């Protein structure tokens, strides 16, 4: 395997470990935007996103009861979807000789 492929595979594995394992230790407290919205009194004006009923809504996989496993799976699915979309766009938009 060449060095570039080793680098890419190592990066993918690190990304999957971060998304699937380390993300389960993330704080459940509101993020900065939510905190400011609560402090300033406009949190109640939030509307549902058009994709609100998606299978990974709220950083959790629907139908998985274990909170940690659900969050880990959502992270791995998100990484996979991002890589698939980014890789697909790269293949479509790259310059061809």
PyMOL CGO cylinders between C-alpha atoms (Angstrom):
from pymol import cmd
from pymol.cgo import CYLINDER

trace = [
    CYLINDER, 0.00, 0.00, 0.00, 1.38, 3.41, -0.86, 0.3, 1, 1, 1, 1, 1, 1,
    CYLINDER, 1.38, 3.41, -0.86, 1.85, 6.17, 1.71, 0.3, 1, 1, 1, 1, 1, 1,
    CYLINDER, 1.85, 6.17, 1.71, -1.13, 8.20, 0.50, 0.3, 1, 1, 1, 1, 1, 1,
    CYLINDER, -1.13, 8.20, 0.50, -3.51, 5.26, 0.89, 0.3, 1, 1, 1, 1, 1, 1,
    CYLINDER, -3.51, 5.26, 0.89, -2.12, 4.48, 4.38, 0.3, 1, 1, 1, 1, 1, 1,
    CYLINDER, -2.12, 4.48, 4.38, -2.63, 8.13, 5.33, 0.3, 1, 1, 1, 1, 1, 1,
    CYLINDER, -2.63, 8.13, 5.33, -6.23, 8.14, 4.06, 0.3, 1, 1, 1, 1, 1, 1,
    CYLINDER, -6.23, 8.14, 4.06, -7.14, 4.84, 5.74, 0.3, 1, 1, 1, 1, 1, 1,
    CYLINDER, -7.14, 4.84, 5.74, -5.55, 5.96, 9.02, 0.3, 1, 1, 1, 1, 1, 1,
    CYLINDER, -5.55, 5.96, 9.02, -7.47, 9.24, 8.86, 0.3, 1, 1, 1, 1, 1, 1,
    CYLINDER, -7.47, 9.24, 8.86, -10.73, 7.40, 8.17, 0.3, 1, 1, 1, 1, 1, 1,
    CYLINDER, -10.73, 7.40, 8.17, -10.17, 5.05, 11.12, 0.3, 1, 1, 1, 1, 1, 1,
    CYLINDER, -10.17, 5.05, 11.12, -9.37, 7.94, 13.46, 0.3, 1, 1, 1, 1, 1, 1,
    CYLINDER, -9.37, 7.94, 13.46, -12.48, 9.78, 12.27, 0.3, 1, 1, 1, 1, 1, 1,
    CYLINDER, -12.48, 9.78, 12.27, -14.68, 6.74, 12.84, 0.3, 1, 1, 1, 1, 1, 1,
    CYLINDER, -14.68, 6.74, 12.84, -13.24, 6.21, 16.34, 0.3, 1, 1, 1, 1, 1, 1,
    CYLINDER, -13.24, 6.21, 16.34, -13.88, 9.85, 17.20, 0.3, 1, 1, 1, 1, 1, 1,
    CYLINDER, -13.88, 9.85, 17.20, -17.43, 9.73, 15.82, 0.3, 1, 1, 1, 1, 1, 1,
    CYLINDER, -17.43, 9.73, 15.82, -18.31, 6.34, 17.25, 0.3, 1, 1, 1, 1, 1, 1,
    CYLINDER, -18.31, 6.34, 17.25, -16.56, 6.31, 20.61, 0.3, 1, 1, 1, 1, 1, 1,
    CYLINDER, -16.56, 6.31, 20.61, -15.32, 9.69, 21.77, 0.3, 1, 1, 1, 1, 1, 1,
    CYLINDER, -15.32, 9.69, 21.77, -18.60, 11.38, 20.80, 0.3, 1, 1, 1, 1, 1, 1,
    CYLINDER, -18.60, 11.38, 20.80, -20.40, 9.36, 23.50, 0.3, 1, 1, 1, 1, 1, 1,
    CYLINDER, -20.40, 9.36, 23.50, -18.56, 11.47, 26.09, 0.3, 1, 1, 1, 1, 1, 1,
    CYLINDER, -18.56, 11.47, 26.09, -19.87, 14.79, 24.68, 0.3, 1, 1, 1, 1, 1, 1,
    CYLINDER, -19.87, 14.79, 24.68, -21.75, 17.06, 27.03, 0.3, 1, 1, 1, 1, 1, 1,
    CYLINDER, -21.75, 17.06, 27.03, -25.53, 16.92, 26.98, 0.3, 1, 1, 1, 1, 1, 1,
    CYLINDER, -25.53, 16.92, 26.98, -25.67, 20.60, 27.97, 0.3, 1, 1, 1, 1, 1, 1,
    CYLINDER, -25.67, 20.60, 27.97, -26.97, 23.07, 25.38, 0.3, 1, 1, 1, 1, 1, 1,
    CYLINDER, -26.97, 23.07, 25.38, -24.43, 24.29, 22.85, 0.3, 1, 1, 1, 1, 1, 1,
    CYLINDER, -24.43, 24.29, 22.85, -23.47, 27.97, 22.59, 0.3, 1, 1, 1, 1, 1, 1,
    CYLINDER, -23.47, 27.97, 22.59, -26.26, 28.96, 20.21, 0.3, 1, 1, 1, 1, 1, 1,
    CYLINDER, -26.26, 28.96, 20.21, -28.93, 27.24, 22.31, 0.3, 1, 1, 1, 1, 1, 1,
    CYLINDER, -28.93, 27.24, 22.31, -27.56, 28.82, 25.49, 0.3, 1, 1, 1, 1, 1, 1,
    CYLINDER, -27.56, 28.82, 25.49, -27.62, 32.32, 24.00, 0.3, 1, 1, 1, 1, 1, 1,
    CYLINDER, -27.62, 32.32, 24.00, -31.14, 31.74, 22.67, 0.3, 1, 1, 1, 1, 1, 1,
    CYLINDER, -31.14, 31.74, 22.67, -32.28, 30.67, 26.14, 0.3, 1, 1, 1, 1, 1, 1,
    CYLINDER, -32.28, 30.67, 26.14, -30.50, 33.58, 27.86, 0.3, 1, 1, 1, 1, 1, 1,
    CYLINDER, -30.50, 33.58, 27.86, -31.89, 36.15, 25.42, 0.3, 1, 1, 1, 1, 1, 1,
    CYLINDER, -31.89, 36.15, 25.42, -35.42, 34.69, 25.54, 0.3, 1, 1, 1, 1, 1, 1,
    CYLINDER, -35.42, 34.69, 25.54, -35.92, 33.68, 21.92, 0.3, 1, 1, 1, 1, 1, 1,
    CYLINDER, -35.92, 33.68, 21.92, -35.39, 29.92, 22.21, 0.3, 1, 1, 1, 1, 1, 1,
    CYLINDER, -35.39, 29.92, 22.21, -39.15, 29.38, 21.96, 0.3, 1, 1, 1, 1, 1, 1,
    CYLINDER, -39.15, 29.38, 21.96, -39.27, 30.87, 18.46, 0.3, 1, 1, 1, 1, 1, 1,
    CYLINDER, -39.27, 30.87, 18.46, -37.29, 27.98, 16.94, 0.3, 1, 1, 1, 1, 1, 1,
    CYLINDER, -37.29, 27.98, 16.94, -39.01, 26.05, 14.15, 0.3, 1, 1, 1, 1, 1, 1,
    CYLINDER, -39.01, 26.05, 14.15, -38.63, 22.44, 13.12, 0.3, 1, 1, 1, 1, 1, 1,
    CYLINDER, -38.63, 22.44, 13.12, -36.11, 21.76, 10.37, 0.3, 1, 1, 1, 1, 1, 1,
    CYLINDER, -36.11, 21.76, 10.37, -37.60, 20.24, 7.19, 0.3, 1, 1, 1, 1, 1, 1,
    CYLINDER, -37.60, 20.24, 7.19, -35.58, 17.07, 7.88, 0.3, 1, 1, 1, 1, 1, 1,
    CYLINDER, -35.58, 17.07, 7.88, -36.71, 16.87, 11.52, 0.3, 1, 1, 1, 1, 1, 1,
    CYLINDER, -36.71, 16.87, 11.52, -38.13, 13.37, 11.09, 0.3, 1, 1, 1, 1, 1, 1,
    CYLINDER, -38.13, 13.37, 11.09, -34.87, 11.89, 9.81, 0.3, 1, 1, 1, 1, 1, 1,
    CYLINDER, -34.87, 11.89, 9.81, -33.56, 8.59, 11.22, 0.3, 1, 1, 1, 1, 1, 1,
    CYLINDER, -33.56, 8.59, 11.22, -30.68, 10.38, 13.01, 0.3, 1, 1, 1, 1, 1, 1,
    CYLINDER, -30.68, 10.38, 13.01, -32.58, 13.35, 14.39, 0.3, 1, 1, 1, 1, 1, 1,
    CYLINDER, -32.58, 13.35, 14.39, -31.07, 14.80, 17.55, 0.3, 1, 1, 1, 1, 1, 1,
    CYLINDER, -31.07, 14.80, 17.55, -27.73, 12.98, 17.17, 0.3, 1, 1, 1, 1, 1, 1,
    CYLINDER, -27.73, 12.98, 17.17, -29.41, 9.65, 17.88, 0.3, 1, 1, 1, 1, 1, 1,
    CYLINDER, -29.41, 9.65, 17.88, -30.56, 6.72, 15.75, 0.3, 1, 1, 1, 1, 1, 1,
    CYLINDER, -30.56, 6.72, 15.75, -34.29, 6.09, 15.91, 0.3, 1, 1, 1, 1, 1, 1,
    CYLINDER, -34.29, 6.09, 15.91, -35.18, 2.69, 17.31, 0.3, 1, 1, 1, 1, 1, 1,
    CYLINDER, -35.18, 2.69, 17.31, -31.94, 2.17, 19.28, 0.3, 1, 1, 1, 1, 1, 1,
    CYLINDER, -31.94, 2.17, 19.28, -32.72, 2.29, 22.99, 0.3, 1, 1, 1, 1, 1, 1,
    CYLINDER, -32.72, 2.29, 22.99, -29.13, 2.46, 24.32, 0.3, 1, 1, 1, 1, 1, 1,
    CYLINDER, -29.13, 2.46, 24.32, -28.31, 6.19, 24.42, 0.3, 1, 1, 1, 1, 1, 1,
    CYLINDER, -28.31, 6.19, 24.42, -24.55, 5.73, 23.98, 0.3, 1, 1, 1, 1, 1, 1,
    CYLINDER, -24.55, 5.73, 23.98, -24.89, 3.22, 21.14, 0.3, 1, 1, 1, 1, 1, 1,
    CYLINDER, -24.89, 3.22, 21.14, -27.51, 5.39, 19.45, 0.3, 1, 1, 1, 1, 1, 1,
    CYLINDER, -27.51, 5.39, 19.45, -25.24, 8.45, 19.56, 0.3, 1, 1, 1, 1, 1, 1,
    CYLINDER, -25.24, 8.45, 19.56, -22.23, 6.47, 18.37, 0.3, 1, 1, 1, 1, 1, 1,
    CYLINDER, -22.23, 6.47, 18.37, -24.16, 5.04, 15.43, 0.3, 1, 1, 1, 1, 1, 1,
    CYLINDER, -24.16, 5.04, 15.43, -25.44, 8.49, 14.50, 0.3, 1, 1, 1, 1, 1, 1,
    CYLINDER, -25.44, 8.49, 14.50, -21.86, 9.78, 14.50, 0.3, 1, 1, 1, 1, 1, 1,
    CYLINDER, -21.86, 9.78, 14.50, -20.63, 6.95, 12.29, 0.3, 1, 1, 1, 1, 1, 1,
    CYLINDER, -20.63, 6.95, 12.29, -23.60, 7.39, 9.92, 0.3, 1, 1, 1, 1, 1, 1,
    CYLINDER, -23.60, 7.39, 9.92, -22.90, 11.13, 9.75, 0.3, 1, 1, 1, 1, 1, 1,
    CYLINDER, -22.90, 11.13, 9.75, -19.22, 10.55, 8.95, 0.3, 1, 1, 1, 1, 1, 1,
    CYLINDER, -19.22, 10.55, 8.95, -20.16, 8.02, 6.28, 0.3, 1, 1, 1, 1, 1, 1,
    CYLINDER, -20.16, 8.02, 6.28, -22.72, 10.32, 4.69, 0.3, 1, 1, 1, 1, 1, 1,
    CYLINDER, -22.72, 10.32, 4.69, -20.32, 13.27, 4.72, 0.3, 1, 1, 1, 1, 1, 1,
    CYLINDER, -20.32, 13.27, 4.72, -17.52, 11.22, 3.19, 0.3, 1, 1, 1, 1, 1, 1,
    CYLINDER, -17.52, 11.22, 3.19, -19.85, 9.76, 0.55, 0.3, 1, 1, 1, 1, 1, 1,
    CYLINDER, -19.85, 9.76, 0.55, -21.19, 13.18, -0.41, 0.3, 1, 1, 1, 1, 1, 1,
    CYLINDER, -21.19, 13.18, -0.41, -17.75, 14.82, -0.38, 0.3, 1, 1, 1, 1, 1, 1,
    CYLINDER, -17.75, 14.82, -0.38, -16.16, 11.94, -2.28, 0.3, 1, 1, 1, 1, 1, 1,
    CYLINDER, -16.16, 11.94, -2.28, -18.96, 11.94, -4.83, 0.3, 1, 1, 1, 1, 1, 1,
    CYLINDER, -18.96, 11.94, -4.83, -18.65, 15.67, -5.37, 0.3, 1, 1, 1, 1, 1, 1,
    CYLINDER, -18.65, 15.67, -5.37, -14.89, 15.32, -5.72, 0.3, 1, 1, 1, 1, 1, 1,
    CYLINDER, -14.89, 15.32, -5.72, -15.29, 12.63, -8.38, 0.3, 1, 1, 1, 1, 1, 1,
    CYLINDER, -15.29, 12.63, -8.38, -17.86, 14.67, -10.30, 0.3, 1, 1, 1, 1, 1, 1,
    CYLINDER, -17.86, 14.67, -10.30, -16.05, 17.99, -10.11, 0.3, 1, 1, 1, 1, 1, 1,
    CYLINDER, -16.05, 17.99, -10.11, -12.44, 16.94, -10.50, 0.3, 1, 1, 1, 1, 1, 1,
    CYLINDER, -12.44, 16.94, -10.50, -10.69, 17.96, -13.65, 0.3, 1, 1, 1, 1, 1, 1,
    CYLINDER, -10.69, 17.96, -13.65, -10.35, 15.20, -16.15, 0.3, 1, 1, 1, 1, 1, 1,
    CYLINDER, -10.35, 15.20, -16.15, -7.28, 15.03, -18.38, 0.3, 1, 1, 1, 1, 1, 1,
]
cmd.load_cgo(trace, "trace")
